[in-house]
Amino acid sequence: MKKLDVSKQEKEILEDALDFWEQESFIDAEQSRKLRDSLAEKGFDWSILARYAFWIALASLVFAVFSLFIDDSFIQFIATLSEAPNSIFLAFFTVLAVLFYGLGFRQKEKFPNKTFSNETLMLIGVFATAAAVGFLGKTIDKNSTHYSLLFLLSVGIYGFLAVKLRSQLIWIFMLISLGVWFGTETAYRSNWGFKFWGMNFPLRFTLFGLCVTAFAYLLQGRWTALKPFVGLSQLMGLLYLMLSLWMLSIFGNYSDFEDWTAVRQYHILYWGIAAILICLGCVWYGLKNKDYKMREIGFVFLILNIYTRYVEYLWDNINRAVFFLILALSFWFVGRWAEKIWHKKKTETLS
């Protein structure tokens, strides 16, 4: 009889489910036995090996490129190309990007289950696209400081390709490029100062993350072509928002390091309180609507913000031994609390 290969953890979950269905008389003992017999525990999870192998391959490729740039013979070769027009490099990287996007799409159509190898080809295309856009900027205008427009072009290219090739990976790079464009564009508009409309970078990106998150939750699902990427946009928007808000709670809206160091931390406590309240709001919304992304990200950054405030206000004010003892006890209580929730959920599943 053909059996379904599952990991040890998956097998335990399925067996718990079968126990529950048998106890509730959804299936009889004979059906339960047959279903159990159809499960086979994997001896080794090859998907993990495949994932790590492709990551190592990409890392090795990056190291190979960096190694080339410190190799004397390669540097001499590059020197001979220094007089070559940028349009040649633009054409080369454009062809390279098209080649790997084509290979990735073809592989995806023929072998949709080979996720890691398909996305690796797409990733090489993404890097080639970034290089092509860079050389396009050099070809068009060598002296312009308004290079944020190149990042905006990257946003358009990655967004178009993500939709056409149905690639989650390219969509992630589109969202990263969008953040880089926002940062460089606002810096350019402020004459490369640290303040734009009275806002430093953490405050700007807090609002940026809020906008991305709101768009992902409220509007993106209305477009059929963008629906497959809603979850990724929600995740990236929340990360932009929470990371920026956490940095804002530390540095406030200061743009000068000396000004910030001269101010006592309690003078910007309101940013820390705002960060904690927003995190609590995310946890509450996630629990109410069963939104695990918002719930878990909100909870992680809630803990991070609480411990950040703890370090800020007590590091210089109490004995180091007491400081770390309180820290150890607090983490122990958090662990115990999480363990109780885990056991409670497991008991509810089986009862």
Summary of the structure (lengths in Angstrom):
residues: 351
radius of gyration: 25.9
end to end distance: 31.6
largest distance: 79.0
contacts: 959
relative contact order: 0.05
helix: 80%
strand: 2%
